[in-house]
Amino acid sequence: MALRSQRLHIVLTLAQRDEQKAAQRLATQRQRLSQTEVQLQQLQGYQLEYIEQLHRKGEAGVSARDWLNQQQFMARLETALGQQGRAVAQQQAEVERHISNWQQARARVKAIEAWLETIKAQEQLELGRKEQKALDELIQHYRSRGDMD
């Protein structure tokens, strides 16, 4: 029959796999967050460029129709920025959730490792006791036969 430590080692291996999967999911989510933030920054940069372009055109004068088109475009751009900002916030929340999941998986691994070390120490102690008992019995056996003198 397998020792408790050997059986528990299987549990540790499974917990380590879970931790690795959680770490991979966290890395993927961080990458998604990064991409979403880059997209937001690009939109913000585009907005600044467009505003500067409008100021330059405004100095030369614009028609009412062009001004209305520009305002409608700016409104759509503001909507896109708001949506992208919310997407960033959602991605940040997901990263935090994945961090928590990974931390829990890591804590499980650490707890199992500590438990495994305790069990191994108990097994070593028990093995030492059994060996000592066997030696004591062997010595007692030889003494009772008179072979030790």
C-alpha positions as CSV (number, residue, x, y, z in Angstrom):
1,M,0.0,0.0,0.0
2,A,1.3,3.5,-0.9
3,L,2.4,5.8,1.9
4,R,0.1,8.7,2.7
5,S,2.8,11.1,1.5
6,Q,2.8,9.3,-1.9
7,R,-0.9,9.6,-2.2
8,L,-0.8,13.2,-1.1
9,H,1.9,14.0,-3.7
10,I,-0.7,13.2,-6.4
11,V,-3.0,15.8,-4.8
12,L,-0.1,18.3,-4.8
13,T,0.6,17.7,-8.5
14,L,-3.1,18.4,-9.3
15,A,-3.1,21.6,-7.2
16,Q,0.1,22.7,-9.0
17,R,-1.5,22.2,-12.3
18,D,-4.5,24.2,-11.2
19,E,-2.1,27.0,-10.1
20,Q,-0.4,26.9,-13.4
21,K,-3.7,27.2,-15.3
22,A,-4.7,30.1,-13.0
23,A,-1.4,31.8,-13.7
24,Q,-1.9,31.3,-17.5
25,R,-5.4,32.7,-17.3
26,L,-4.1,35.7,-15.4
27,A,-1.4,36.3,-18.0
28,T,-3.9,36.1,-20.8
29,Q,-6.2,38.6,-19.0
30,R,-3.4,41.0,-18.4
31,Q,-2.6,40.9,-22.1
32,R,-6.2,41.6,-22.9
33,L,-6.1,44.6,-20.5
34,S,-3.0,45.9,-22.1
35,Q,-4.5,45.7,-25.6
36,T,-7.7,47.4,-24.4
37,E,-5.6,50.2,-22.8
38,V,-3.6,50.7,-26.0
39,Q,-6.8,51.0,-27.9
40,L,-8.1,53.6,-25.5
41,Q,-4.8,55.5,-25.7
42,Q,-5.1,55.4,-29.5
43,L,-8.6,56.8,-29.4
44,Q,-7.5,59.5,-27.0
45,G,-4.6,60.4,-29.3
46,Y,-6.9,60.5,-32.3
47,Q,-9.3,62.8,-30.4
48,L,-6.5,65.2,-29.6
49,E,-5.3,65.2,-33.2
50,Y,-8.8,65.8,-34.4
51,I,-9.3,68.7,-32.0
52,E,-6.1,70.3,-33.1
53,Q,-7.2,69.9,-36.7
54,L,-10.5,71.5,-35.9
55,H,-8.8,74.5,-34.3
56,R,-6.6,75.0,-37.4
57,K,-9.7,74.8,-39.7
58,G,-11.7,77.0,-37.4
59,E,-9.2,79.8,-37.7
60,A,-9.8,79.8,-41.5
61,G,-13.6,79.6,-40.9
62,V,-16.0,76.7,-41.4
63,S,-19.4,76.4,-42.8
64,A,-22.4,75.6,-40.5
65,R,-22.7,72.2,-42.2
66,D,-19.0,71.3,-41.6
67,W,-19.3,72.6,-38.0
68,L,-22.4,70.3,-37.5
69,N,-20.6,67.3,-39.0
70,Q,-17.6,67.9,-36.8
71,Q,-19.8,68.1,-33.7
72,Q,-21.5,64.9,-34.6
73,F,-18.2,63.2,-35.2
74,M,-16.9,64.4,-31.9
75,A,-20.0,63.1,-30.1
76,R,-19.4,59.7,-31.7
77,L,-15.8,59.8,-30.7
78,E,-16.7,60.7,-27.1
79,T,-19.1,57.7,-27.1
80,A,-16.4,55.4,-28.4
81,L,-14.0,56.8,-25.7
82,G,-16.6,56.1,-23.0
83,Q,-17.2,52.6,-24.2
84,Q,-13.5,51.9,-24.4
85,G,-13.0,53.4,-20.9
86,R,-15.7,51.0,-19.6
87,A,-14.0,48.1,-21.4
88,V,-10.7,49.0,-19.7
89,A,-12.5,49.1,-16.3
90,Q,-14.1,45.7,-17.0
91,Q,-10.7,44.2,-18.0
92,Q,-9.1,45.6,-14.9
93,A,-11.8,44.0,-12.8
94,E,-11.2,40.7,-14.6
95,V,-7.5,41.0,-13.9
96,E,-8.2,41.5,-10.2
97,R,-10.5,38.4,-10.2
98,H,-7.8,36.3,-11.9
99,I,-5.2,37.6,-9.4
100,S,-7.5,36.5,-6.6
101,N,-8.1,33.1,-8.2
102,W,-4.3,32.6,-8.7
103,Q,-3.6,33.6,-5.1
104,Q,-6.1,31.1,-3.8
105,A,-4.6,28.4,-6.0
106,R,-1.1,29.3,-4.8
107,A,-2.2,29.2,-1.2
108,R,-3.7,25.8,-1.8
109,V,-0.4,24.5,-3.2
110,K,1.6,26.0,-0.2
111,A,-0.9,24.4,2.3
112,I,-0.6,21.0,0.6
113,E,3.2,21.3,0.5
114,A,3.3,22.1,4.2
115,W,0.9,19.2,5.0
116,L,3.0,16.9,2.8
117,E,6.2,17.8,4.7
118,T,4.4,17.2,8.0
119,I,3.2,13.8,6.8
120,K,6.7,12.9,5.6
121,A,8.1,13.8,8.9
122,Q,5.5,11.6,10.7
123,E,6.3,8.8,8.3
124,Q,10.0,9.1,9.0
125,L,9.3,9.1,12.7
126,E,7.1,6.1,12.4
127,L,9.7,4.3,10.3
128,G,12.3,5.0,12.9
129,R,10.1,3.7,15.7
130,K,9.4,0.5,13.7
131,E,13.1,0.0,13.0
132,Q,14.0,0.5,16.7
133,K,11.2,-1.9,17.7
134,A,12.5,-4.5,15.3
135,L,16.1,-4.0,16.6
136,D,14.9,-4.2,20.2
137,E,12.9,-7.4,19.5
138,L,16.0,-8.9,17.7
139,I,18.2,-8.1,20.7
140,Q,15.6,-9.5,23.1
141,H,15.4,-12.6,21.0
142,Y,19.2,-13.1,21.1
143,R,19.3,-12.4,24.8
144,S,16.6,-14.9,25.5
145,R,18.6,-17.5,23.6
146,G,21.8,-16.6,25.4
147,D,23.6,-15.8,22.2
148,M,24.6,-12.2,23.1
149,D,27.1,-13.2,25.9
